[in-house]
Structures are given as structure tokens and as C-alpha cells.
Amino acid sequence: MWGVMMWRELFDVLTSNDPLEPIAQEFHRMLTVTGEMSDLVKPHVFSHDISLEDRSRVYSLDIEVNKLERSIRKRVITHLSLSGSEVEYCLLLMSIVKDAERIGDYIKNISEVSELGGSPVPDCPIRTESGELIDTAHNMLAAAARIVDEDDNEAAIEQLRLGKDISKRSDRLLAELAKSDFTVSQTTSLVLLTRFHKRVCGHVMNILSSMVMPLHKVDFFDLKEVENGAA
């Protein structure tokens, strides 16, 4: 499958004594940092009681993610300017580092839900469903760094399947919220949390899709094409 072959070639490039090798370290750091942000934010998604210290840490980590993205872009552009080689890989890198940067933005947004009009959400079936979706999104992000580092194609496909399910469940949950009797501020919390976590999940899927789909179909996951080897 061309998509898998391209990723494995990229993986070889990034883990060899190649000028692009530092990019692998910086991209891994991006995933690690967004994972740290996730760990800080996740315990407080429904209570909105994240401390000022942890909020400040989230912002600092988000700034680090942004700097790493700019560093990777600069390295890629310099490499292309000097050698003009590995163009396909450079295009792929530019795509997935943007996804990693967006994950950081959405996690920061999750920490700000109370400032956007949300309030604590009481225990109820919808909160339980939302909590399951949120847990899955954070778990997918935590798994992404390992999957990329180990070039684990099967695990990537498994997570992509999970992500497609999360997307459908999130849409159903939003429809339920439209008919609920929550207060305006509680509804705001649940809608924003659902949308933000769906986007975290979506950007993780974009990164993982680059492992199994060809360059022109990165950000698009078609299980039938992957299983048939036709991607």
C-alpha cells in the first residue's frame, strides 16, 4: 500500500543520520507536550475548577507547541531550499505538524470553557456519555505518540476506527443536547466540550491517517481502501 510505504520511508528518513532527523524529535515533543496539556485539563472538564497555576502551565505548553511548529516548518523549508529532496515527505510533515499545533489550541480552549459561558455540569446520562467521548479523545492523543514512534500501522487503524465512532457519537450527543432541559450555561459547557474534544480526536485522526493513506488522502480515512490495499 503506497500510503503505508511512504510513511515507513519517512520513518526511516527521520530516524537515520539525515538532516531531517531533528524534525522527528521536535514532532515527538509536540505530541508529548499536548499530552501533558491533556493531563492537566482532563480532570476538570466538567467541574471547571482548574487552578490558575495549571491554567498558566497549559498556556506555557501551548506556546511551546507553537514554537515547535515554527521550528519544524523552518527546518523543512531550509531542507527544501538547500537540497530539493524528499518533497513528498516535507509536504506530509507540514500537514501533520499543523494538526499537532491545532490539538494544543483545542486543549487550551477546553481549559477556557468557563470563560466562554459554561458552568459545572451535574451527573446525568448525557454527562456520562460525554465523559466517555472525552476519555476516548484523551486516550487517543496519549496513544498517538507511541503509535507514531513505533510505526504501528495496525494500532493506527484501530484508533482511526475509534475516532470515526467518536465523531458519530458526538453528533448524536449534540442532537440530544438540543432537546435537553439543562440551563443555558450547562448546555454551553456540554456543547463546547463535545465540539472541542471531537476536534482533538479529528486532528489525532489526521496524524494517524498519514500512516495508512497516500499523501493526497491524508486527513481522509477509508477503511475499505485500507483493507483492500487500494489507497
Residue, then its C-alpha position, 0 to 999 in steps of 0.5 A: m500500500w503506497g500510503v503505508m510505504m511512504w510513511r515507513e520511508l519517512f520513518d526511516v528518513l527521520t530516524s537515520n543520520d539525515p538532516l531531517e532527523p531533528i524534525a522527528q524529535e521536535f514532532h515527538r515533543m509536540l505530541t508529548v507536550t499536548g499530552e501533558m496539556s491533556d493531563l492537566v485539563k482532563p480532570h476538570v472538564f466538567s467541574h471547571d475548577i482548574s487552578l490558575e497555576d495549571r491554567s498558566r502551565v497549559y498556556s506555557l505548553d501551548i506556546e511551546v507547541n507553537k514554537l515547535e511548529r515554527s521550528i519544524r516548518k523552518r527546518v523543512i523549508t531550509h531542507l527544501s531550499l538547500s537540497g530539493s529532496e524528499v518533497e513528498y515527505c516535507l509536504l506530509l510533515m507540514s500537514i501533520v505538524k499543523d494538526a499537532e499545533r491545532i490539538g494544543d489550541y483545542i486543549k487550551n480552549i477546553s481549559e477556557v470553557s468557563e470563560l466562554g459561558g459554561s458552568p459545572v455540569p451535574d451527573c446525568p446520562i448525557r454527562t456520562e456519555s460525554g465523559e466517555l467521548i472525552d476519555t476516548a479523545h484523551n486516550m487517543l492523543a496519549a496513544a498517538a505518540r507511541i503509535v507514531d514512534e513505533d510505526d504501528n500501522e495496525a494500532a493506527i487503524e484501530q484508533l482511526r476506527l475509534g475516532k470515526d465512532i467518536s465523531k458519530r457519537s458526538d453528533r448524536l450527543l449534540a442532537e440530544l443536547a438540543k432537546s435537553d432541559f439543562t440551563v443555558s450555561q450547562t448546555t454551553s459547557l456540554v456543547l463546547l466540550t463535545r465540539f472541542h474534544k471531537r476536534v482533538c480526536g479529528h486532528v489525532m485522526n489526521i496524524l494517524s491517517s498519514m500512516v495508512m493513506p497516500l499523501h493526497k488522502v491524508d486527513f481522509f480515512d477509508l477503511k475499505e481502501v485500507e483493507n483492500g490495499a487500494a489507497 
